[in-house]
Amino acid sequence: MTATTGDVWLPFPPGEIDGLPDRFRYRQWDGEDTFPADPADCVFYVTPYMKSQEVTLRPLARMPALRVVQTLTAGIDHVLPGLGDLRPGVRLCNARGVHEASTAELALTLVLASLRGIPGMVRGQDREEWRGGFYDALADRSVLIVGYGAIGAAVEDRLVPFECGPVTRVARSARTAPHGPVHALADLPGLLPDADVVVVTTPLTEDTRGLVDAAFLGRMKDGALLVNVSRGPVVETAALLAELESGRLRAALDVTDPEPLPAGHPLWHAPNVLITPHVGGSSSAFEPRAKRLLARQLTRFAAGEEVHNTVLIKD
Protein backbone atom coordinates (compact mmCIF):
# COMPACT_ATOMS: atom_id res chain seq x y z
CA MET A 1 0.00 0.00 0.00
CA THR A 2 1.49 3.32 -1.12
CA ALA A 3 1.88 6.06 1.45
CA THR A 4 -0.48 8.96 0.87
CA THR A 5 -1.71 12.25 2.21
CA GLY A 6 -5.27 13.36 2.71
CA ASP A 7 -7.92 13.44 5.42
CA VAL A 8 -8.37 10.84 8.12
CA TRP A 9 -11.76 10.72 9.84
CA LEU A 10 -11.64 9.67 13.48
CA PRO A 11 -14.41 9.26 16.07
CA PHE A 12 -12.02 10.48 18.80
CA PRO A 13 -10.30 13.87 19.18
CA PRO A 14 -6.96 13.44 17.37
CA GLY A 15 -5.10 15.02 20.28
CA GLU A 16 -6.19 12.12 22.49
CA ILE A 17 -4.41 9.52 20.33
CA ASP A 18 -0.69 9.22 20.97
CA GLY A 19 1.57 8.38 18.05
CA LEU A 20 -0.48 9.59 15.09
CA PRO A 21 1.74 10.33 12.08
CA ASP A 22 1.95 13.95 10.92
CA ARG A 23 1.30 13.14 7.27
CA PHE A 24 -2.50 13.47 7.42
CA ARG A 25 -5.19 16.03 8.22
CA TYR A 26 -7.28 14.62 11.03
CA ARG A 27 -11.02 15.26 11.14
CA GLN A 28 -13.17 14.21 14.07
CA TRP A 29 -16.54 12.71 13.16
CA ASP A 30 -18.62 10.45 15.38
CA GLY A 31 -21.83 10.37 13.42
CA GLU A 32 -22.97 13.98 13.75
CA ASP A 33 -25.39 15.41 11.20
CA THR A 34 -22.73 17.70 9.74
CA PHE A 35 -19.56 16.28 8.20
CA PRO A 36 -16.28 17.76 9.50
CA ALA A 37 -14.89 18.31 5.97
CA ASP A 38 -15.48 17.28 2.38
CA PRO A 39 -15.76 13.46 2.36
CA ALA A 40 -14.09 13.47 -1.07
CA ASP A 41 -10.76 14.21 0.63
CA CYS A 42 -10.94 11.29 3.07
CA VAL A 43 -8.41 8.48 2.52
CA PHE A 44 -8.81 6.62 5.83
CA TYR A 45 -12.24 6.35 7.45
CA VAL A 46 -12.61 5.09 11.02
CA THR A 47 -16.27 4.31 11.48
CA PRO A 48 -18.18 5.70 14.49
CA TYR A 49 -18.58 3.21 17.32
CA MET A 50 -22.00 1.89 18.34
CA LYS A 51 -23.84 4.07 15.86
CA SER A 52 -26.54 2.87 13.49
CA GLN A 53 -25.72 1.29 10.16
CA GLU A 54 -27.36 4.25 8.43
CA VAL A 55 -25.02 6.70 10.18
CA THR A 56 -21.94 4.56 9.56
CA LEU A 57 -22.57 4.21 5.83
CA ARG A 58 -23.76 7.77 5.14
CA PRO A 59 -20.41 9.27 4.00
CA LEU A 60 -19.09 6.26 2.07
CA ALA A 61 -20.65 7.05 -1.31
CA ARG A 62 -18.99 10.47 -1.18
CA MET A 63 -15.44 9.18 -0.52
CA PRO A 64 -13.84 8.52 -3.96
CA ALA A 65 -10.29 8.80 -2.58
CA LEU A 66 -10.86 6.33 0.24
CA ARG A 67 -8.17 3.66 0.76
CA VAL A 68 -9.07 2.09 4.12
CA VAL A 69 -12.26 1.61 6.14
CA GLN A 70 -11.37 0.77 9.74
CA THR A 71 -14.15 -0.43 12.03
CA LEU A 72 -13.91 -0.30 15.80
CA THR A 73 -15.87 -3.53 16.09
CA ALA A 74 -14.86 -7.14 15.73
CA GLY A 75 -17.75 -7.74 13.33
CA ILE A 76 -17.98 -5.99 9.97
CA ASP A 77 -21.50 -7.02 8.92
CA HIS A 78 -22.84 -3.49 9.49
CA VAL A 79 -20.40 -2.06 6.90
CA LEU A 80 -20.80 -4.64 4.15
CA PRO A 81 -23.93 -3.07 2.57
CA GLY A 82 -21.91 0.08 1.81
CA LEU A 83 -19.09 -1.61 -0.07
CA GLY A 84 -20.83 -1.21 -3.40
CA ASP A 85 -20.14 2.53 -3.18
CA LEU A 86 -16.37 2.03 -2.89
CA ARG A 87 -13.75 1.84 -5.61
CA PRO A 88 -11.77 -1.38 -6.15
CA GLY A 89 -8.83 -1.89 -3.82
CA VAL A 90 -10.33 -0.30 -0.71
CA ARG A 91 -9.43 -2.34 2.38
CA LEU A 92 -11.91 -3.12 5.15
CA CYS A 93 -10.24 -3.73 8.51
CA ASN A 94 -11.78 -4.85 11.78
CA ALA A 95 -10.78 -4.19 15.38
CA ARG A 96 -9.11 -7.48 16.16
CA GLY A 97 -7.23 -7.06 19.43
CA VAL A 98 -9.60 -4.45 20.86
CA HIS A 99 -12.61 -6.42 22.08
CA GLU A 100 -11.39 -9.92 22.88
CA ALA A 101 -10.67 -9.35 26.58
CA SER A 102 -13.83 -7.38 27.32
CA THR A 103 -16.18 -9.66 25.39
CA ALA A 104 -14.66 -12.80 26.86
CA GLU A 105 -14.96 -11.27 30.31
CA LEU A 106 -18.67 -10.67 29.78
CA ALA A 107 -19.16 -14.16 28.35
CA LEU A 108 -17.68 -15.66 31.49
CA THR A 109 -19.81 -13.32 33.62
CA LEU A 110 -22.95 -14.50 31.83
CA VAL A 111 -22.00 -18.15 32.27
CA LEU A 112 -21.28 -17.82 35.98
CA ALA A 113 -24.26 -15.60 36.75
CA SER A 114 -26.66 -17.92 34.92
CA LEU A 115 -25.33 -21.14 36.42
CA ARG A 116 -25.24 -19.80 39.96
CA GLY A 117 -28.72 -18.27 39.75
CA ILE A 118 -27.61 -14.67 40.30
CA PRO A 119 -30.54 -13.05 38.40
CA GLY A 120 -33.02 -14.79 40.70
CA MET A 121 -31.03 -13.80 43.77
CA VAL A 122 -31.06 -10.15 42.69
CA ARG A 123 -34.83 -10.33 42.28
CA GLY A 124 -35.01 -11.99 45.67
CA GLN A 125 -32.97 -9.19 47.21
CA ASP A 126 -35.41 -6.65 45.78
CA ARG A 127 -38.21 -8.55 47.52
CA GLU A 128 -36.23 -9.29 50.69
CA GLU A 129 -36.37 -13.01 49.96
CA TRP A 130 -33.63 -15.42 51.06
CA ARG A 131 -33.23 -17.82 48.13
CA GLY A 132 -30.91 -20.48 49.50
CA GLY A 133 -30.31 -23.89 47.99
CA PHE A 134 -27.95 -25.66 45.60
CA TYR A 135 -26.99 -24.09 42.28
CA ASP A 136 -24.98 -25.25 39.30
CA ALA A 137 -21.23 -24.62 39.21
CA LEU A 138 -19.01 -24.12 36.20
CA ALA A 139 -16.54 -26.60 37.70
CA ASP A 140 -16.65 -29.93 35.86
CA ARG A 141 -19.13 -28.64 33.26
CA SER A 142 -18.38 -29.27 29.59
CA VAL A 143 -18.22 -26.18 27.36
CA LEU A 144 -18.64 -25.92 23.59
CA ILE A 145 -17.36 -22.74 21.90
CA VAL A 146 -18.96 -22.11 18.51
CA GLY A 147 -16.98 -19.69 16.34
CA TYR A 148 -13.50 -20.29 17.66
CA GLY A 149 -11.63 -17.17 16.59
CA ALA A 150 -9.82 -14.57 18.67
CA ILE A 151 -12.79 -13.99 20.99
CA GLY A 152 -13.49 -17.70 21.35
CA ALA A 153 -9.87 -18.31 22.29
CA ALA A 154 -10.04 -15.48 24.82
CA VAL A 155 -13.14 -17.10 26.35
CA GLU A 156 -11.26 -20.37 26.75
CA ASP A 157 -8.30 -18.59 28.35
CA ARG A 158 -10.66 -17.35 31.05
CA LEU A 159 -12.35 -20.71 31.53
CA VAL A 160 -9.11 -22.45 32.51
CA PRO A 161 -8.92 -21.29 36.17
CA PHE A 162 -12.52 -22.37 36.81
CA GLU A 163 -11.75 -26.09 36.46
CA CYS A 164 -14.52 -26.68 33.96
CA GLY A 165 -14.86 -29.96 32.14
CA PRO A 166 -13.68 -30.52 28.60
CA VAL A 167 -13.76 -27.53 26.23
CA THR A 168 -14.70 -28.31 22.63
CA ARG A 169 -13.93 -25.83 19.85
CA VAL A 170 -15.79 -25.32 16.57
CA ALA A 171 -14.91 -23.01 13.68
CA ARG A 172 -15.70 -22.84 9.98
CA SER A 173 -12.97 -25.36 9.21
CA ALA A 174 -10.92 -27.80 11.26
CA ARG A 175 -7.47 -26.85 12.48
CA THR A 176 -5.21 -27.06 15.52
CA ALA A 177 -5.11 -24.18 18.03
CA PRO A 178 -2.80 -23.67 21.03
CA HIS A 179 -5.43 -25.09 23.40
CA GLY A 180 -6.14 -28.12 21.20
CA PRO A 181 -8.02 -29.31 18.11
CA VAL A 182 -10.74 -27.18 16.52
CA HIS A 183 -13.63 -29.03 14.88
CA ALA A 184 -15.26 -28.01 11.62
CA LEU A 185 -18.73 -26.53 11.65
CA ALA A 186 -19.98 -29.68 9.96
CA ASP A 187 -19.18 -31.61 13.17
CA LEU A 188 -21.48 -29.43 15.27
CA PRO A 189 -24.58 -31.69 15.30
CA GLY A 190 -22.63 -34.51 16.91
CA LEU A 191 -20.98 -32.25 19.49
CA LEU A 192 -24.00 -30.37 20.83
CA PRO A 193 -25.55 -33.20 22.88
CA ASP A 194 -22.47 -33.45 25.13
CA ALA A 195 -22.20 -29.75 26.08
CA ASP A 196 -23.47 -28.31 29.35
CA VAL A 197 -22.67 -24.77 28.16
CA VAL A 198 -22.64 -23.57 24.55
CA VAL A 199 -20.93 -20.21 23.98
CA VAL A 200 -21.54 -18.58 20.59
CA THR A 201 -18.77 -16.22 19.44
CA THR A 202 -19.10 -16.54 15.68
CA PRO A 203 -19.24 -13.51 13.35
CA LEU A 204 -22.48 -12.84 11.48
CA THR A 205 -22.20 -14.09 7.91
CA GLU A 206 -24.60 -15.67 5.44
CA ASP A 207 -23.40 -19.05 6.73
CA THR A 208 -24.01 -18.23 10.41
CA ARG A 209 -27.25 -16.26 10.15
CA GLY A 210 -29.84 -18.47 11.85
CA LEU A 211 -27.19 -21.05 12.73
CA VAL A 212 -28.76 -21.54 16.16
CA ASP A 213 -32.12 -22.72 14.92
CA ALA A 214 -34.67 -25.22 16.19
CA ALA A 215 -32.53 -28.16 15.04
CA PHE A 216 -29.41 -26.76 16.77
CA LEU A 217 -31.30 -26.10 20.00
CA GLY A 218 -33.04 -29.45 19.82
CA ARG A 219 -29.67 -31.21 19.90
CA MET A 220 -28.63 -29.46 23.11
CA LYS A 221 -29.03 -31.52 26.27
CA ASP A 222 -31.83 -30.81 28.75
CA GLY A 223 -30.87 -27.99 31.12
CA ALA A 224 -27.97 -26.78 28.96
CA LEU A 225 -27.07 -23.08 28.84
CA LEU A 226 -26.77 -21.11 25.59
CA VAL A 227 -24.62 -17.96 25.78
CA ASN A 228 -24.60 -15.58 22.79
CA VAL A 229 -22.00 -12.79 22.67
CA SER A 230 -21.80 -12.68 18.86
CA ARG A 231 -24.70 -11.15 16.90
CA GLY A 232 -28.42 -11.46 17.51
CA PRO A 233 -29.41 -12.92 14.11
CA VAL A 234 -27.10 -15.91 14.64
CA VAL A 235 -29.89 -17.22 16.91
CA GLU A 236 -33.46 -17.73 15.71
CA THR A 237 -35.41 -15.93 18.41
CA ALA A 238 -38.67 -17.83 17.94
CA ALA A 239 -36.92 -21.18 18.25
CA LEU A 240 -35.09 -20.06 21.37
CA LEU A 241 -38.28 -18.71 22.94
CA ALA A 242 -39.96 -22.08 22.44
CA GLU A 243 -37.15 -23.86 24.29
CA LEU A 244 -37.06 -21.30 27.11
CA GLU A 245 -40.80 -21.33 27.64
CA SER A 246 -40.79 -25.11 27.79
CA GLY A 247 -38.18 -24.90 30.56
CA ARG A 248 -35.81 -27.26 28.74
CA LEU A 249 -32.96 -24.80 28.06
CA ARG A 250 -31.42 -21.72 29.64
CA ALA A 251 -29.92 -18.72 27.86
CA ALA A 252 -27.73 -15.70 28.53
CA LEU A 253 -27.76 -13.15 25.72
CA ASP A 254 -25.70 -10.03 25.17
CA VAL A 255 -27.23 -9.69 21.70
CA THR A 256 -30.77 -10.24 20.48
CA ASP A 257 -32.83 -10.22 17.32
CA PRO A 258 -34.41 -7.70 17.11
CA GLU A 259 -31.98 -5.27 18.72
CA PRO A 260 -32.48 -3.18 20.73
CA LEU A 261 -35.07 -5.54 22.16
CA PRO A 262 -38.33 -3.54 22.15
CA ALA A 263 -40.55 -3.12 25.18
CA GLY A 264 -43.18 -5.82 25.34
CA HIS A 265 -41.11 -8.42 23.49
CA PRO A 266 -41.70 -11.88 25.01
CA LEU A 267 -37.97 -12.54 25.33
CA TRP A 268 -37.78 -9.98 28.15
CA HIS A 269 -39.91 -12.14 30.43
CA ALA A 270 -39.11 -15.63 29.18
CA PRO A 271 -38.07 -18.02 31.96
CA ASN A 272 -34.40 -18.87 32.49
CA VAL A 273 -32.96 -16.06 30.37
CA LEU A 274 -30.45 -13.36 31.32
CA ILE A 275 -30.20 -10.39 28.93
CA THR A 276 -27.52 -7.71 28.77
CA PRO A 277 -27.83 -4.82 26.25
CA HIS A 278 -24.98 -5.60 23.80
CA VAL A 279 -22.21 -4.38 26.09
CA GLY A 280 -19.60 -7.07 25.43
CA GLY A 281 -17.14 -4.60 23.96
CA SER A 282 -18.40 -1.47 25.69
CA SER A 283 -16.13 -1.35 28.71
CA SER A 284 -13.29 0.72 30.09
CA ALA A 285 -10.92 -1.49 28.07
CA PHE A 286 -12.33 -0.29 24.74
CA GLU A 287 -11.08 3.25 24.27
CA PRO A 288 -7.38 2.87 25.14
CA ARG A 289 -7.10 -0.29 23.04
CA ALA A 290 -8.95 1.30 20.13
CA LYS A 291 -6.68 4.34 20.18
CA ARG A 292 -3.55 2.17 20.22
CA LEU A 293 -4.90 0.21 17.25
CA LEU A 294 -5.56 3.40 15.26
CA ALA A 295 -2.08 4.77 15.96
CA ARG A 296 -0.52 1.51 14.74
CA GLN A 297 -2.69 1.29 11.65
CA LEU A 298 -2.13 4.88 10.60
CA THR A 299 1.61 4.63 11.19
CA ARG A 300 1.74 1.64 8.85
CA PHE A 301 -0.50 3.39 6.32
CA ALA A 302 1.70 6.51 6.33
CA ALA A 303 4.81 4.37 5.82
CA GLY A 304 3.30 2.58 2.83
CA GLU A 305 3.04 -0.72 4.70
CA GLU A 306 0.11 -3.12 4.67
CA VAL A 307 -2.41 -2.33 7.38
CA HIS A 308 -3.30 -5.13 9.76
CA ASN A 309 -6.70 -6.79 10.33
CA THR A 310 -7.73 -6.67 6.67
CA VAL A 311 -10.84 -8.82 6.32
CA LEU A 312 -11.52 -8.04 2.67
CA ILE A 313 -10.38 -5.94 -0.26
CA LYS A 314 -13.03 -4.43 -2.52
CA ASP A 315 -13.08 -6.08 -5.94
N, C-alpha and C positions, 0 to 999 in steps of 0.2 A: 504494500500500500504506500503510495507516494505521499510524502509530507505536503501539507497544504496550509493555506491561511483561510480566513473566513470567520464566520460567527459560530459560536458554540452556545446552544441553549441548555441551561441548567435549571433544575427546580430549586436549587439552593443558592444563597448569595455567594458569588465567586470568592469573596474575601474569607469565607469560612472554610474553604477547601485548600489545605496546604499542598504545595507541590504542583500547582497547575502551570503548564508551560506558558511562556509569554507570547507565543506565536499567534494566538487567537484573540478575537474580541468576544468577551463573555457576556451573554444576555441571560437574565434571570426570568424564567417563565414557569409557573406552576399551575397552569390551567386557567389563568385569568381571562376575562373577555377580550382584553386588548393585548395584542402581540407586542413584545418588547422591541421589535425591529422588523425589517422586511424579511419574511421567511425565505425569500429567494437567496439570501446571503448565508443561510445556515448550512454548515457542512457536517456538523455533529450534533444530533438531537438526543438529549436525555429526556425521556418521557416523564411527565409528572407521576408522582407516586400516589396510588389509591384514589385516582380520579377515574371518571367514567370513560368507557371506550370512546364515546363521542368526543369528549374533550381531548383525549390522547391523540386521536387521529386527525383532529381538525386542521392542524397546519401542514400535514404531510403532502397534500396535493400541491402545495405552494412552495415546495422545497426542491427545485430542480438541481441544485448544487450538492444535495445531501450525499454524504459518503457513509455515515454510520448512524444507525438508530440503536441507542443503548437503553434498555429497560432497567428499572430498579426492582424488578420482580424476577422470581425464578421462572415463572411461566411466561410465555410470549403469545398465548392464544388471543389476548385482547388487542394485539397489534397486527396480527396476520391479515385481517380484512382490509387494512390500509396499504398493503404491499403493492397492490395493483397501480397505485399512484406513483410509485418510485421507479427511477431509471435502473437499468441493469447494472449489477455490480455493487449495489448498496448492501452493506452488511447489517444484519440484525443480531445484536448481542444481548444475552441475558445477564442476570446479576448473580451468577454462580459465585459462591463464597460469601455472600452477604446474609442470606436467610437461613442457612443450614442449622446453625446453632439455635437460633430463636425458635424456628419451626419444630425442630426435634425436641426442644425443651417443652413446648406446648403439647406435642404429641404424648410425651411421657406424662405430663400433668393430667391430660385427659384420660390416659390409661389408668393411672393410679387413683384419680378422683372417682372414676366410674366403678372400678373394682372394689374400692373401699367404701363405697356408698356415701361419699361426701355430699353430693347434691341433696340427698334426703336428710342428712344430718344438719345441713344449713337450714333447710325448711323446718326441721324440728327445733332448731335454736330459735327461729322466728316465733315459733308457737310455744316455746318453753317446754319442749318434749324431750325426754331422755331416751334416745333410740339406741340402746345397747344391743349386743348380739354378736354373732360371727359374720364376718365379711370376707370376700375373696381377697387373696393376696396376688401380687404379681409373681412372687417367688414360685418356682416350679411350673409356671404356666407357659405353654408353647405359644410362640408369636410368629405370625406370617407377615412379612413386609412386602406389599405389592407396589412395584415401581421403584426398584432398588437402584436409585441414582445417588447423588450427593446427599440429598436430604434423608433418603432411606438409610444410607450408611451412617449418617449422624444420629439417627434414631437408634440404630443398633449399638453404637458407641455408648449411648446413655442407658441402654438396657443392661449392659454387662454387670454393673455393680449390684443390680437388684436380684441376681441369682435366679433369673427366669429360666424356664425350660428351653428346649431347642428353639433356635431362631431359623426360620426358613425364608429364603430370599427369592423374589421373582422379578424379572425384568423382561423387556421385549425379547431378548435373546439370551441364551445360556452363556455363561462365562465363569471365570473364577475371580473372586474379590478377596481382599486381605482377610476378611472374617470367614471366608469359605465359599463353597459353590453357590452360584446364582442360577436358578431354574428359569427356563423359558416360559413365556406367558401361556403357551400351549399346555404346560404341565399344571396349570392352576386348578382345574377341576379335581384332580386327584389329591391336591395338597390341602384344599379348604377343609375337608372334614376333620383333619387332625389339629386344627389351630384353635386355641382358646381365645386369642386376640388376633385380629386382622387389622393391620395398619396400612392405610392407602396413602401413598406418597407419589403417585404417578402424575406426570403432566397431563393436561387435557389435549388430546388429539382426536382425530377421527376414529382411531382404533380404540381409544379408552373412553370415549363418550358413551355412557350407559354400560360400562364394563360391569359395574356392580348392579346387576339386574336380578330378577326373580330367581333365575337359575343359579347365579352366583350365591345369593343369600340362602337359597334352599340347600346348598351343599355345606353351609356352615353348621357346626354342631350346635345342639340345643344349649342356650345360655351363653354362647360366644359373644364377644364384644367386637363391634366394627368401629374403627376410628378413622375418620376422613380428615386429613389436613392437606388435601391436594386441591381439587376444584369441585364445586357442587355437582355439575352435570356428569361427573364420573359415576355418581350413584343415581339410580332411578328412584326418585322420592316416593312414588306410589308403592313400589315394591318394598321399600324399606318400611314405610308406614304399616303395611300389612303385617310384616314380621314383628314390628314393635307392639302393635296393638294386640297381636296374638299372645304376647309375652314370651315368645320363643327366643328372640335375640335382644341384645342391648346395643346402643350406639352412642358415640361421642363425636360430635361434628363441629369442626371449625368453619366449614363451608357448607352451603346448602344450595338447593335448586328449587325454587327461585332464591335469588340473593340481591339485596337484603331480604330476609324472610319477612313477609308482610304480616301485620297484625291479623289475628284470626286464623292464620294457617294452622291446620291440625298438627303439624310437626312440633309446634311450640308445646303442646300439652300431651304429646304421645308418651306412654309409659316408658321408663327405662332409657331415656335419651338425655344427654347433656349437650347443650349448644353454646358455643362461643362465637362471637360475631366477626369471623375472618380476621383474627388478630395474630395468626401464627408468626408473621414477619414483622408485625408492628410492635416493636419493643425498643427499649433503650439501646439495644445492640445494633439497630438498623442504621441510624444516621452516621455514626463514625465509620462503620464498615462500608457503607455506600460511598462516602466521600473518599475513602482510601481507594476504592475501586475506580472511581472516576479519575482521580489523579494518575493512577497507573495507566488506565486506558488512554487518556489524552496525552500522556508523555510518550507512549508508544506511537500514537497516531501522529504526533508532531515530528517524531524521529523517522517516520516512514516505515515503521515496523508493523507487523500484523497485530491487530487488536485481539485480545483474548475473548473467550466466551462466545465466539461466533456460532450461532445455531443455524443460520442459513444465509445464503448470498442470493440476492434477487437475480433471477434469470433475465 
